[in-house]
Amino acid sequence: MKRILCIAILGLSILIAPIRAHAVDDTYMGVQFAQAQLNKDQLDETFEPSAIVGRIGASATEGFVFEGRIGTGVSNDSRKSGGQDVTVDVNYLVGGYGLLRGNFSETLYPYAIAGATIVDLEVPNNRGLNGEKTSLSYGVGFDARVSQALGLGVEYIRYISHNDFDLDGLSIGFTVRY
């Protein structure tokens, strides 16, 4: 049920946001490379799989943006933990977010991001981590416009905050505005 609700919210925000955005003229698509970091309370190891994340967003007002994301793992991370080999891989992530964006200059736009994310992790030797997880997500970042249409960005986001583990992402990427 959570999955259906999150996908419905994501779909609705993607459909509605561009309609409102034409008045502000600020819609965009982009790609991020995310270095994820999974910290599990009971394990003394930190796992660092990576992912590629597609973004699509649109401004609702001058300082508020709706954004949808979809991503998949690029590489997994394996370590010995508790005497056994543990491999962590991100199968996919899907999310819908709101961004509160500031404007320090004509080119630098810091923002705070919050929303919901569904992440499917593949961790064959760990039933607590393996499978689909849903969580509220939050983070901060900034976009720097290189030209009127092209922007570069850096972001830190906590995608999943679960009872006994967290999944964070440090991302760099680009956006194309149209």
Phi and psi in degrees as GROMACS dihedral restraints (atoms count N, CA, C in turn):
[ dihedral_restraints ]
;  ai    aj    ak    al  type     phi  dphi    fc
    3     4     5     6     1   -59.6    20    10
    4     5     6     7     1   -41.5    20    10
    6     7     8     9     1   -62.4    20    10
    7     8     9    10     1   -45.1    20    10
    9    10    11    12     1   -63.3    20    10
   10    11    12    13     1   -42.9    20    10
   12    13    14    15     1   -63.2    20    10
   13    14    15    16     1   -45.9    20    10
   15    16    17    18     1   -64.7    20    10
   16    17    18    19     1   -41.1    20    10
   18    19    20    21     1   -66.4    20    10
   19    20    21    22     1   -38.1    20    10
   21    22    23    24     1   -64.7    20    10
   22    23    24    25     1   -43.1    20    10
   24    25    26    27     1   -64.1    20    10
   25    26    27    28     1   -44.4    20    10
   27    28    29    30     1   -60.0    20    10
   28    29    30    31     1   -48.3    20    10
   30    31    32    33     1   -61.7    20    10
   31    32    33    34     1   -43.2    20    10
   33    34    35    36     1   -64.3    20    10
   34    35    36    37     1   -42.2    20    10
   36    37    38    39     1   -66.4    20    10
   37    38    39    40     1   -36.4    20    10
   39    40    41    42     1   -67.7    20    10
   40    41    42    43     1   -36.8    20    10
   42    43    44    45     1   -75.2    20    10
   43    44    45    46     1   -39.9    20    10
   45    46    47    48     1   -80.5    20    10
   46    47    48    49     1   -38.4    20    10
   48    49    50    51     1   -55.9    20    10
   49    50    51    52     1   -45.9    20    10
   51    52    53    54     1   -64.5    20    10
   52    53    54    55     1   -28.7    20    10
   54    55    56    57     1   -64.8    20    10
   55    56    57    58     1   -47.1    20    10
   57    58    59    60     1   -70.4    20    10
   58    59    60    61     1   -28.7    20    10
   60    61    62    63     1   -72.2    20    10
   61    62    63    64     1   -24.2    20    10
   63    64    65    66     1   -62.1    20    10
   64    65    66    67     1   -28.4    20    10
   66    67    68    69     1   -69.5    20    10
   67    68    69    70     1   -33.0    20    10
   69    70    71    72     1   -93.8    20    10
   70    71    72    73     1   -19.5    20    10
   72    73    74    75     1    60.2    20    10
   73    74    75    76     1    53.8    20    10
   75    76    77    78     1  -146.6    20    10
   76    77    78    79     1    76.1    20    10
   78    79    80    81     1  -110.9    20    10
   79    80    81    82     1   153.0    20    10
   81    82    83    84     1  -152.8    20    10
   82    83    84    85     1   160.4    20    10
   84    85    86    87     1  -133.1    20    10
   85    86    87    88     1   150.6    20    10
   87    88    89    90     1  -161.4    20    10
   88    89    90    91     1   176.2    20    10
   90    91    92    93     1  -136.9    20    10
   91    92    93    94     1   138.9    20    10
   93    94    95    96     1  -125.3    20    10
   94    95    96    97     1   146.6    20    10
   96    97    98    99     1  -102.7    20    10
   97    98    99   100     1   121.4    20    10
   99   100   101   102     1  -112.5    20    10
  100   101   102   103     1   125.8    20    10
  102   103   104   105     1   -93.8    20    10
  103   104   105   106     1   105.6    20    10
  105   106   107   108     1   -82.8    20    10
  106   107   108   109     1   157.6    20    10
  108   109   110   111     1  -139.7    20    10
  109   110   111   112     1   117.6    20    10
  111   112   113   114     1  -106.4    20    10
  112   113   114   115     1   119.2    20    10
  114   115   116   117     1  -113.2    20    10
  115   116   117   118     1   119.4    20    10
  117   118   119   120     1  -108.5    20    10
  118   119   120   121     1   131.2    20    10
  120   121   122   123     1   -56.7    20    10
  121   122   123   124     1   -40.1    20    10
  123   124   125   126     1   -85.5    20    10
  124   125   126   127     1   -10.7    20    10
  126   127   128   129     1  -107.0    20    10
  127   128   129   130     1   144.1    20    10
  129   130   131   132     1   -89.8    20    10
  130   131   132   133     1     4.2    20    10
  132   133   134   135     1  -103.3    20    10
  133   134   135   136     1   151.8    20    10
  135   136   137   138     1  -111.9    20    10
  136   137   138   139     1   130.3    20    10
  138   139   140   141     1  -102.9    20    10
  139   140   141   142     1   141.9    20    10
  141   142   143   144     1  -131.4    20    10
  142   143   144   145     1    71.2    20    10
  144   145   146   147     1   -75.0    20    10
  145   146   147   148     1   163.5    20    10
  147   148   149   150     1  -120.2    20    10
  148   149   150   151     1   160.5    20    10
  150   151   152   153     1  -146.6    20    10
  151   152   153   154     1   158.8    20    10
  153   154   155   156     1  -113.2    20    10
  154   155   156   157     1   132.3    20    10
  156   157   158   159     1  -128.0    20    10
  157   158   159   160     1   126.4    20    10
  159   160   161   162     1   -92.8    20    10
  160   161   162   163     1   141.3    20    10
  162   163   164   165     1  -125.9    20    10
  163   164   165   166     1   143.5    20    10
  165   166   167   168     1  -141.0    20    10
  166   167   168   169     1   133.5    20    10
  168   169   170   171     1  -152.3    20    10
  169   170   171   172     1   168.2    20    10
  171   172   173   174     1  -155.4    20    10
  172   173   174   175     1   146.2    20    10
  174   175   176   177     1   -78.1    20    10
  175   176   177   178     1   133.9    20    10
  177   178   179   180     1   -91.2    20    10
  178   179   180   181     1   -38.1    20    10
  180   181   182   183     1  -140.0    20    10
  181   182   183   184     1  -174.9    20    10
  183   184   185   186     1   -60.5    20    10
  184   185   186   187     1   -34.0    20    10
  186   187   188   189     1  -116.2    20    10
  187   188   189   190     1     3.7    20    10
  189   190   191   192     1  -124.7    20    10
  190   191   192   193     1   130.2    20    10
  192   193   194   195     1  -126.5    20    10
  193   194   195   196     1   138.4    20    10
  195   196   197   198     1   -95.6    20    10
  196   197   198   199     1   139.4    20    10
  198   199   200   201     1  -142.2    20    10
  199   200   201   202     1   140.2    20    10
  201   202   203   204     1  -116.5    20    10
  202   203   204   205     1   146.6    20    10
  204   205   206   207     1  -135.8    20    10
  205   206   207   208     1   149.8    20    10
  207   208   209   210     1  -144.7    20    10
  208   209   210   211     1   136.5    20    10
  210   211   212   213     1  -149.8    20    10
  211   212   213   214     1   170.0    20    10
  213   214   215   216     1  -146.6    20    10
  214   215   216   217     1   156.5    20    10
  216   217   218   219     1   -68.6    20    10
  217   218   219   220     1   145.2    20    10
  219   220   221   222     1  -105.4    20    10
  220   221   222   223     1   -42.3    20    10
  222   223   224   225     1  -143.6    20    10
  223   224   225   226     1   152.6    20    10
  225   226   227   228     1  -100.0    20    10
  226   227   228   229     1   177.8    20    10
  228   229   230   231     1  -135.2    20    10
  229   230   231   232     1   130.8    20    10
  231   232   233   234     1  -122.0    20    10
  232   233   234   235     1   141.0    20    10
  234   235   236   237     1  -151.2    20    10
  235   236   237   238     1   159.2    20    10
  237   238   239   240     1   -84.5    20    10
  238   239   240   241     1   128.6    20    10
  240   241   242   243     1  -145.7    20    10
  241   242   243   244     1   126.4    20    10
  243   244   245   246     1    63.3    20    10
  244   245   246   247     1    29.1    20    10
  246   247   248   249     1    82.8    20    10
  247   248   249   250     1     2.9    20    10
  249   250   251   252     1  -131.9    20    10
  250   251   252   253     1   157.9    20    10
  252   253   254   255     1   -76.9    20    10
  253   254   255   256     1   129.8    20    10
  255   256   257   258     1  -123.2    20    10
  256   257   258   259     1   128.1    20    10
  258   259   260   261     1  -118.8    20    10
  259   260   261   262     1   131.8    20    10
  261   262   263   264     1  -117.0    20    10
  262   263   264   265     1   128.4    20    10
  264   265   266   267     1  -136.6    20    10
  265   266   267   268     1   141.2    20    10
  267   268   269   270     1   -93.2    20    10
  268   269   270   271     1   110.4    20    10
  270   271   272   273     1   -71.2    20    10
  271   272   273   274     1   -51.0    20    10
  273   274   275   276     1  -160.0    20    10
  274   275   276   277     1   162.4    20    10
  276   277   278   279     1  -141.7    20    10
  277   278   279   280     1   144.7    20    10
  279   280   281   282     1  -138.2    20    10
  280   281   282   283     1   136.2    20    10
  282   283   284   285     1  -155.1    20    10
  283   284   285   286     1   158.9    20    10
  285   286   287   288     1  -128.5    20    10
  286   287   288   289     1   134.3    20    10
  288   289   290   291     1  -141.6    20    10
  289   290   291   292     1   159.6    20    10
  291   292   293   294     1  -116.7    20    10
  292   293   294   295     1   138.9    20    10
  294   295   296   297     1  -118.8    20    10
  295   296   297   298     1   127.6    20    10
  297   298   299   300     1   -96.0    20    10
  298   299   300   301     1   115.3    20    10
  300   301   302   303     1  -114.3    20    10
  301   302   303   304     1   134.2    20    10
  303   304   305   306     1  -100.3    20    10
  304   305   306   307     1   177.6    20    10
  306   307   308   309     1  -142.9    20    10
  307   308   309   310     1   103.1    20    10
  309   310   311   312     1   -85.4    20    10
  310   311   312   313     1   -27.0    20    10
  312   313   314   315     1  -157.3    20    10
  313   314   315   316     1  -172.4    20    10
  315   316   317   318     1   -67.8    20    10
  316   317   318   319     1   -17.4    20    10
  318   319   320   321     1  -121.7    20    10
  319   320   321   322     1   -16.7    20    10
  321   322   323   324     1  -112.5    20    10
  322   323   324   325     1   121.7    20    10
  324   325   326   327     1  -126.3    20    10
  325   326   327   328     1    92.8    20    10
  327   328   329   330     1   -74.7    20    10
  328   329   330   331     1   154.6    20    10
  330   331   332   333     1  -151.0    20    10
  331   332   333   334     1   158.2    20    10
  333   334   335   336     1  -112.2    20    10
  334   335   336   337     1   139.6    20    10
  336   337   338   339     1  -125.1    20    10
  337   338   339   340     1   140.1    20    10
  339   340   341   342     1  -149.8    20    10
  340   341   342   343     1   147.8    20    10
  342   343   344   345     1   174.5    20    10
  343   344   345   346     1  -151.9    20    10
  345   346   347   348     1  -128.5    20    10
  346   347   348   349     1   143.2    20    10
  348   349   350   351     1  -133.4    20    10
  349   350   351   352     1   140.2    20    10
  351   352   353   354     1  -111.1    20    10
  352   353   354   355     1   124.1    20    10
  354   355   356   357     1  -124.6    20    10
  355   356   357   358     1   133.7    20    10
  357   358   359   360     1  -108.0    20    10
  358   359   360   361     1   112.7    20    10
  360   361   362   363     1  -100.7    20    10
  361   362   363   364     1   143.8    20    10
  363   364   365   366     1  -111.5    20    10
  364   365   366   367     1   108.0    20    10
  366   367   368   369     1  -135.5    20    10
  367   368   369   370     1    84.3    20    10
  369   370   371   372     1   -55.7    20    10
  370   371   372   373     1   -33.6    20    10
  372   373   374   375     1   -94.1    20    10
  373   374   375   376     1    10.6    20    10
  375   376   377   378     1  -141.6    20    10
  376   377   378   379     1   104.2    20    10
  378   379   380   381     1   -66.4    20    10
  379   380   381   382     1   -29.2    20    10
  381   382   383   384     1   -69.1    20    10
  382   383   384   385     1   -30.1    20    10
  384   385   386   387     1   -97.0    20    10
  385   386   387   388     1   -30.5    20    10
  387   388   389   390     1   -67.9    20    10
  388   389   390   391     1   136.4    20    10
  390   391   392   393     1   109.3    20    10
  391   392   393   394     1  -169.2    20    10
  393   394   395   396     1   -87.3    20    10
  394   395   396   397     1   133.9    20    10
  396   397   398   399     1  -128.6    20    10
  397   398   399   400     1   143.8    20    10
  399   400   401   402     1  -124.6    20    10
  400   401   402   403     1   138.8    20    10
  402   403   404   405     1  -157.7    20    10
  403   404   405   406     1   158.1    20    10
  405   406   407   408     1   -70.7    20    10
  406   407   408   409     1   144.8    20    10
  408   409   410   411     1  -127.0    20    10
  409   410   411   412     1   150.7    20    10
  411   412   413   414     1  -156.6    20    10
  412   413   414   415     1   155.1    20    10
  414   415   416   417     1  -178.4    20    10
  415   416   417   418     1  -170.5    20    10
  417   418   419   420     1  -140.3    20    10
  418   419   420   421     1   158.2    20    10
  420   421   422   423     1  -170.9    20    10
  421   422   423   424     1  -176.0    20    10
  423   424   425   426     1  -151.1    20    10
  424   425   426   427     1   150.4    20    10
  426   427   428   429     1  -116.0    20    10
  427   428   429   430     1   139.0    20    10
  429   430   431   432     1  -120.7    20    10
  430   431   432   433     1   121.7    20    10
  432   433   434   435     1   -79.9    20    10
  433   434   435   436     1   125.4    20    10
  435   436   437   438     1   -86.9    20    10
  436   437   438   439     1   -35.5    20    10
  438   439   440   441     1  -145.5    20    10
  439   440   441   442     1  -177.3    20    10
  441   442   443   444     1   -60.5    20    10
  442   443   444   445     1   -31.7    20    10
  444   445   446   447     1  -104.7    20    10
  445   446   447   448     1   -20.4    20    10
  447   448   449   450     1  -114.3    20    10
  448   449   450   451     1   133.3    20    10
  450   451   452   453     1  -132.9    20    10
  451   452   453   454     1   150.6    20    10
  453   454   455   456     1  -115.7    20    10
  454   455   456   457     1   148.0    20    10
  456   457   458   459     1  -147.1    20    10
  457   458   459   460     1   160.6    20    10
  459   460   461   462     1  -132.1    20    10
  460   461   462   463     1   141.1    20    10
  462   463   464   465     1  -149.1    20    10
  463   464   465   466     1   144.9    20    10
  465   466   467   468     1  -122.3    20    10
  466   467   468   469     1   125.4    20    10
  468   469   470   471     1  -138.9    20    10
  469   470   471   472     1   141.4    20    10
  471   472   473   474     1   -94.8    20    10
  472   473   474   475     1   101.1    20    10
  474   475   476   477     1   -71.1    20    10
  475   476   477   478     1   -46.3    20    10
  477   478   479   480     1  -128.4    20    10
  478   479   480   481     1   129.9    20    10
  480   481   482   483     1  -123.5    20    10
  481   482   483   484     1    95.3    20    10
  483   484   485   486     1  -102.5    20    10
  484   485   486   487     1   172.4    20    10
  486   487   488   489     1   -53.1    20    10
  487   488   489   490     1   -45.5    20    10
  489   490   491   492     1  -123.2    20    10
  490   491   492   493     1    11.1    20    10
  492   493   494   495     1  -156.5    20    10
  493   494   495   496     1   159.6    20    10
  495   496   497   498     1  -126.8    20    10
  496   497   498   499     1   145.3    20    10
  498   499   500   501     1  -123.6    20    10
  499   500   501   502     1   112.1    20    10
  501   502   503   504     1  -109.8    20    10
  502   503   504   505     1   159.5    20    10
  504   505   506   507     1  -137.4    20    10
  505   506   507   508     1   132.6    20    10
  507   508   509   510     1  -110.0    20    10
  508   509   510   511     1   118.7    20    10
  510   511   512   513     1  -124.4    20    10
  511   512   513   514     1   148.9    20    10
  513   514   515   516     1  -127.2    20    10
  514   515   516   517     1   148.7    20    10
  516   517   518   519     1  -173.7    20    10
  517   518   519   520     1  -170.5    20    10
  519   520   521   522     1  -136.7    20    10
  520   521   522   523     1   157.3    20    10
  522   523   524   525     1  -131.2    20    10
  523   524   525   526     1   149.6    20    10
  525   526   527   528     1  -119.0    20    10
  526   527   528   529     1   121.5    20    10
  528   529   530   531     1   -95.5    20    10
  529   530   531   532     1   143.8    20    10
